[in-house]
Amino acid sequence: MATVSPTDLQTKQARASTYLSVFQPVTLLTALVNDAGATRGMRSIPYDTGSGSGFATIAAGQTLEVDTANGTKKTLVKSITGSQSSGTIELYENSIVWGNNQTIRIKHFYEPHPIPPAIRSGIFYKFFDAAYSAQNLTPNPIAIAGSHRAGFLTAGSIAFTLSASASYAIASGATISSYLWSCVHNGGATAGISFSSTTSATPTLTITEAGQYWLKLIVTDSNSKTQETYRALFVYERGITNPYVDFTIQSFTGDWQSGGWKVSLQATGDVELTDFPDGSLAVLWYENKFNDVAGYVNLWAISNEILTCGYLRQDNSQDNFDTGTGATTFQIGTIDDLINNVAELGSVSLNATASPTKWYEYASWMTAGRSIHHLLLWHAWGIFQCVDVLGVTSNTLGVKTTDYSESSLLQQVNGFAHDRGIFAKLICDRLGRMHLVADSQMLSDAGRAALDTVFTITEADVSGGVDLARSPEEQTTFTQLDGFSFNGSTSTPFISIIPGYRENSISYIMPEERGGSTAAVSNQVLADQTDSNMKVGRFHALQNNNPRELRFSNPYNGLGAFDIIPSIGWYAWGIADADLKRNTELFGRNLVCRNVNVRFNHQAGTIFTDVVLEREAIGPPGIQGNYPTGYPAAAQPTPDWTPPSLNFPLTYGYFAGGYNGSAVVATTDRITLATGVTAANAGSNLSAARTRSIGLSDTIIYGYFVGGTDAASTTHVATTDRITLSTSVTAANAGSNLSAARTDVSPVSDGVTYGYFGGGEGPTPTFTTLTTVDRITFSTSITAAYGNLFSARKSWAGFSNGVDKGYCMGDQGTVTTQRITFSTSTINAISGSAGLPFSREWPGFAGGTLAGYTLGGRASGTPEATIEKMTFATEIGETLGTTISLARYGSGGVTDKTTYIYISGGDGGAVSLIADRFALATEVSAANSASNLSAARRWIGALTDGWV
């Protein structure tokens, strides 16, 4: 960054002419809502009676106004179809009370809007319908186009030198690969516009017609991700079209604490609302001369004519009916002021992971800045599209988790980034550009030394005198800071304190000698213990900084030499200590600018600045906090930490749905495990007739009957019914539906956290055998695709050992068993002599505490009576010498886990209601008529309420 020389400021006479430009968006479409059933929050708005000529210019991100009974409301256009006269407008989420024949207007204007996420059927969406698909692995870049601009035609044209060179990628390892510029008149016309190149990073834009324009830049990164951004251009022809000049600036202030700049100006003359539309973009600019030669001082050497860019936030009008005169006072705030009034009112959290597959997951190289980029990109429209945002990738410290729970977008960013992150804030500079920038006071020695010295302040830079606010006594007596480092896989905690502590039989704090308060800073993003110690020292020194601030006025136009962005650098104090009455030892010290107040004399054309500077806080680092690094040896016998079983006492088993030989049914029978008696239980019936579904239980609250084939026995479904185990009541639960329609999956439950649905048969016309595995999270009842089996399987068995593993086995012609390890949710094959040796489809199956069993099934079209067993301890399978009473397939199996397995129904050449009771102690099966189904059927879904 270049160093600013104060020579011209101090020695040359400066005169300025100040102008105000306010964007007046063209209405691209005026129409009426055409929906007699219009309701609150509609996103698809049919319209008719359309007028205007801007339909072809309407695009995503433009402002839509609607006149409601409660006043005019604004929202954001997502897309439009149809024509100028009629069609449909798609919007994002909104809370507008829509009504038939309301007047709507689409403006050629771009401004920030909040966009809350949507949750439908248990699926999380951004922008209402954007499902997750690697957005947090390859995030969009940031387009940098500079500030809004203004100027006069000279000899019939004006040339704007553009630069997108500061655009940057967000994704790790990505770079910017291309640029695309375009420009249109306010309203969409293109006459009088030409670029030296539309694909260069630094083209020249030439305009030959006075008017208002929208400049658009699209940047693309090496991941083919794009970002567009828009800037307003104001072009005037002297004496014919002129910016507004009948105003006086009453206040013009930039402040680090509030985060940006605010202007209060009074416009005189015949000022109408149409001259200054509510919420419109305003650009305050000037022509400045030093000794009658045009010249500017600007810390960034760009957009030199711009004083500030912002939005009309409020006004106060005074009308004198007697004299016919009036005046209106307007408040202009930079974009920080606007997004501090944009609220999403929801908690946003992100977790870093190697392979993000959900919206709340981010790549393992997440940093505080990248997390903020996600928030501003996916929970609002118009931050990156309306203004430069710089510094997002400056801090490279990894972060494991982030959360945002404050009210407005600006409060969310600063609450995280400063209060519980990296001591950074999202601040707007005078040109209207946002910076995610760390407080210089919190930088390391190397970070501080890397900052420029903007210039050295001497007596020639001070008008009248200096006000020093001193506080020689400490205000904060003790400070503690804690946080974490994250290297992409491991998070490490740190804690630091200052001044320190005294070690004795009991450790206790040693505070400063003075100070009426303590400070605690939590959840900071840190590099290591040294970084933690440094930052606690910096924070403590800042709380006790002395002198706290210096105030003085410039005797010249120093507007371009001061701004509130800390990264512009230090201001060095060059006034000798002896020249100040208190001899305050300031000479040679670094200062950071915290507040700038600009005073204008329009008649004289002069500009003066008042500044508030803060001395660089100097202090030692803290020390590692006194907290244990290990646990003391147990003084008492080690307790038994094995948690008690959360399983309900096993009460019921359920046999749901199936095919009765002529029709698919929804009937559910319930067996009382203590007595072995089965009876129909209408309250447990499926929500619709289904066959070839399967069942599993979380053993505590719910059971689930999953997938299958519909009543016509022709269409596979993803439907899941959930049975409440305490009431035996079954109902459809859409959030638990499979990720895709299929039947004959293998069910495995760990009984506490997850259930798994493996393989199965896909729908018509292919009836493909699948490898897909879905996983249901029991705490939320939400099912989602999880992974894949090592080979495609269907019509098979599944059970768990009740502790740490589950097993899926069977299918026609296949003997290999697949094992799920619950602690890692990994799936692998059991080969060799392990697993069950059978290859049959549709067996009855259930597990006890020591082994799992399959009973019957079908091989090569023939029903079987074979019983096979897999011992959990050895994972070795065997064929038993006993059989079930009737060879059959498609039975349902339940267990009381210690005494009996019940196999009911099936097809042995005809559908059956017969139940067998298999004794676990003797491994003998026999028909048990008390357990027979209420009616014959096959392909039954079954589950037990307290066992897996």
HELIX and SHEET records of a PDB file:
HELIX    1   1 THR A    7  THR A   11  1                                   5    
HELIX    2   2 PHE A   55  THR A   57  5                                   3    
HELIX    3   3 LEU A  273  ASP A  275  5                                   3    
HELIX    4   4 ILE A  335  ILE A  339  1                                   5    
HELIX    5   5 ALA A  368  TRP A  378  1                                  11    
HELIX    6   6 ILE A  383  CYS A  386  1                                   4    
HELIX    7   7 LEU A  409  ASN A  414  1                                   6    
HELIX    8   8 GLY A  415  ILE A  422  3                                   8    
HELIX    9   9 SER A  440  MET A  442  5                                   3    
HELIX   10  10 ASP A  445  ALA A  449  1                                   5    
HELIX   11  11 GLU A  459  ASP A  461  5                                   3    
HELIX   12  12 GLN A  529  GLN A  543  1                                  15    
HELIX   13  13 LEU A  559  ALA A  561  5                                   3    
HELIX   14  14 PRO A  566  ILE A  568  5                                   3    
HELIX   15  15 ASP A  577  ASP A  579  5                                   3    
HELIX   16  16 ALA A  682  SER A  684  5                                   3    
HELIX   17  17 ALA A  734  SER A  736  5                                   3    
HELIX   18  18 SER A  929  SER A  931  5                                   3    
SHEET    1   A 3 ALA A  14  VAL A  22  0                                        
SHEET    2   A 3 LEU A 281  PHE A 290 -1                                        
SHEET    3   A 3 VAL A 293  ALA A 294 -1                                        
SHEET    1   B 9 ALA A  14  VAL A  22  0                                        
SHEET    2   B 9 LEU A 281  PHE A 290 -1                                        
SHEET    3   B 9 ILE A 306  ASN A 320 -1                                        
SHEET    4   B 9 THR A 325  GLY A 333 -1                                        
SHEET    5   B 9 GLY A 260  THR A 268 -1                                        
SHEET    6   B 9 PHE A 247  ASP A 255 -1                                        
SHEET    7   B 9 ASN A 590  ASN A 601 -1                                        
SHEET    8   B 9 TRP A 570  TRP A 573 -1                                        
SHEET    9   B 9 THR A 453  ILE A 457  1                                        
SHEET    1   C10 ALA A  14  VAL A  22  0                                        
SHEET    2   C10 LEU A 281  PHE A 290 -1                                        
SHEET    3   C10 ILE A 306  ASN A 320 -1                                        
SHEET    4   C10 THR A 325  GLY A 333 -1                                        
SHEET    5   C10 GLY A 260  THR A 268 -1                                        
SHEET    6   C10 PHE A 247  ASP A 255 -1                                        
SHEET    7   C10 ASN A 590  ASN A 601 -1                                        
SHEET    8   C10 THR A 606  ARG A 615 -1                                        
SHEET    9   C10 GLU A 549  SER A 553 -1                                        
SHEET   10   C10 SER A 463  ALA A 469 -1                                        
SHEET    1   D 7 THR A  27  VAL A  33  0                                        
SHEET    2   D 7 SER A  44  SER A  51 -1                                        
SHEET    3   D 7 GLY A  87  LEU A  91 -1                                        
SHEET    4   D 7 GLY A  71  GLY A  82 -1                                        
SHEET    5   D 7 GLN A  62  THR A  68 -1                                        
SHEET    6   D 7 THR A 103  TYR A 110 -1                                        
SHEET    7   D 7 THR A  27  VAL A  33 -1                                        
SHEET    1   E 2 HIS A 113  PRO A 114  0                                        
SHEET    2   E 2 ALA A 380  TRP A 381 -1                                        
SHEET    1   F 2 ALA A 118  ARG A 120  0                                        
SHEET    2   F 2 ILE A 123  TYR A 125 -1                                        
SHEET    1   G 4 ARG A 149  PHE A 152  0                                        
SHEET    2   G 4 THR A 226  TYR A 236  1                                        
SHEET    3   G 4 GLY A 211  ASP A 221 -1                                        
SHEET    4   G 4 ILE A 176  HIS A 185 -1                                        
SHEET    1   H 3 ILE A 158  THR A 161  0                                        
SHEET    2   H 3 THR A 204  ILE A 207 -1                                        
SHEET    3   H 3 ILE A 193  PHE A 195 -1                                        
SHEET    1   I 3 GLU A 361  ALA A 363  0                                        
SHEET    2   I 3 VAL A 348  THR A 353  1                                        
SHEET    3   I 3 THR A 401  TYR A 404 -1                                        
SHEET    1   J 3 VAL A 389  LEU A 390  0                                        
SHEET    2   J 3 MET A 434  ALA A 438  1                                        
SHEET    3   J 3 ALA A 424  CYS A 428 -1                                        
SHEET    1   K 4 SER A 517  VAL A 525  0                                        
SHEET    2   K 4 THR A 476  PHE A 486  1                                        
SHEET    3   K 4 SER A 491  ILE A 498 -1                                        
SHEET    4   K 4 ILE A 623  GLN A 624 -1                                        
SHEET    1   L 2 GLY A 500  ARG A 502  0                                        
SHEET    2   L 2 TYR A 508  MET A 510 -1                                        
SHEET    1   M 4 VAL A 677  ALA A 680  0                                        
SHEET    2   M 4 VAL A 664  THR A 672 -1                                        
SHEET    3   M 4 TYR A 652  TYR A 659 -1                                        
SHEET    4   M 4 GLY A 941  THR A 944 -1                                        
SHEET    1   N 4 ILE A 694  SER A 697  0                                        
SHEET    2   N 4 TYR A 702  THR A 709 -1                                        
SHEET    3   N 4 HIS A 716  THR A 724 -1                                        
SHEET    4   N 4 VAL A 729  ALA A 732 -1                                        
SHEET    1   O 4 SER A 746  SER A 749  0                                        
SHEET    2   O 4 TYR A 754  GLY A 758 -1                                        
SHEET    3   O 4 THR A 772  THR A 777 -1                                        
SHEET    4   O 4 ILE A 782  ASN A 788 -1                                        
SHEET    1   P 4 TRP A 796  SER A 800  0                                        
SHEET    2   P 4 LYS A 805  GLY A 810 -1                                        
SHEET    3   P 4 THR A 817  THR A 821 -1                                        
SHEET    4   P 4 THR A 826  ILE A 830 -1                                        
SHEET    1   Q 4 GLY A 844  GLY A 847  0                                        
SHEET    2   Q 4 ALA A 851  ALA A 859 -1                                        
SHEET    3   Q 4 THR A 862  THR A 871 -1                                        
SHEET    4   Q 4 ILE A 876  THR A 883 -1                                        
SHEET    1   R 4 GLY A 892  THR A 895  0                                        
SHEET    2   R 4 TYR A 900  ASP A 907 -1                                        
SHEET    3   R 4 VAL A 911  ALA A 919 -1                                        
SHEET    4   R 4 VAL A 924  ALA A 927 -1                                        
END                                                                             
